[in-house]
Each structure stands twice: as structure tokens, then as C-alpha cells.
Amino acid sequence: MSRTSKFIASVVATSKEELPVLPFQRGAARKAMFDRIKAEAANEAVQQRA
């Protein structure tokens, strides 16, 4: 199988799976993750003072 055929087969196989996450779509999830981590850290700091 040539390199081109392998590449095309890979693209077709990937397209049949769930939709891949595009790089520009990851920004919101990443920001939400960091916001959640900061909120948890702030919550732990408040609990430690009590």
C-alpha cells in the first residue's frame, strides 16, 4: 500500500469515527478546566481557614 493510499485510508477511517475535536474548539473546554481548578483551590483555601 502506498503512502498516499495509507493516508487516504486513515482519513476515511477517522471520518467514520466520532467527530474529532478541532484545535479551535478546545479553547473553551481548556478555559473551563482551569476555571474549575482555580475555584476548587479557592474553596479549599476557605475550608482550611475555618
C-alpha positions as CSV (number, residue, x, y, z in Angstrom):
1,M,0.0,0.0,0.0
2,S,1.5,3.3,-1.0
3,R,1.9,6.3,1.4
4,T,-1.0,8.1,-0.3
5,S,-3.3,5.2,0.0
6,K,-2.4,4.7,3.7
7,F,-3.1,8.4,4.3
8,I,-6.5,8.3,2.5
9,A,-7.5,5.2,4.3
10,S,-6.5,6.8,7.6
11,V,-8.6,9.9,6.8
12,V,-11.6,7.8,5.8
13,A,-11.4,5.7,9.0
14,T,-11.1,8.8,11.2
15,S,-14.1,10.4,9.4
16,K,-16.2,7.4,10.2
17,E,-15.5,7.7,14.0
18,E,-16.9,10.4,16.2
19,L,-16.2,13.9,15.1
20,P,-12.6,14.8,16.1
21,V,-12.1,17.9,18.3
22,L,-10.6,20.7,16.2
23,P,-7.9,22.8,17.8
24,F,-10.0,25.9,17.9
25,Q,-12.8,24.0,19.8
26,R,-10.5,23.0,22.6
27,G,-10.1,26.6,23.9
28,A,-13.4,26.7,25.7
29,A,-13.0,23.3,27.4
30,R,-9.5,24.2,28.5
31,K,-10.5,27.5,29.9
32,A,-13.4,25.8,31.8
33,M,-11.0,23.3,33.2
34,F,-8.6,26.0,34.5
35,D,-11.5,28.0,35.9
36,R,-12.8,24.8,37.8
37,I,-9.3,24.1,39.2
38,K,-9.0,27.7,40.4
39,A,-12.5,27.6,42.0
40,E,-11.6,24.3,43.8
41,A,-8.3,25.7,45.0
42,A,-10.1,28.8,46.4
43,N,-12.8,26.6,48.0
44,E,-10.1,24.5,49.7
45,A,-8.3,27.6,51.0
46,V,-11.6,28.9,52.6
47,Q,-12.2,25.4,54.2
48,Q,-8.7,25.3,55.6
49,R,-9.2,28.7,57.4
50,A,-12.4,27.5,59.1
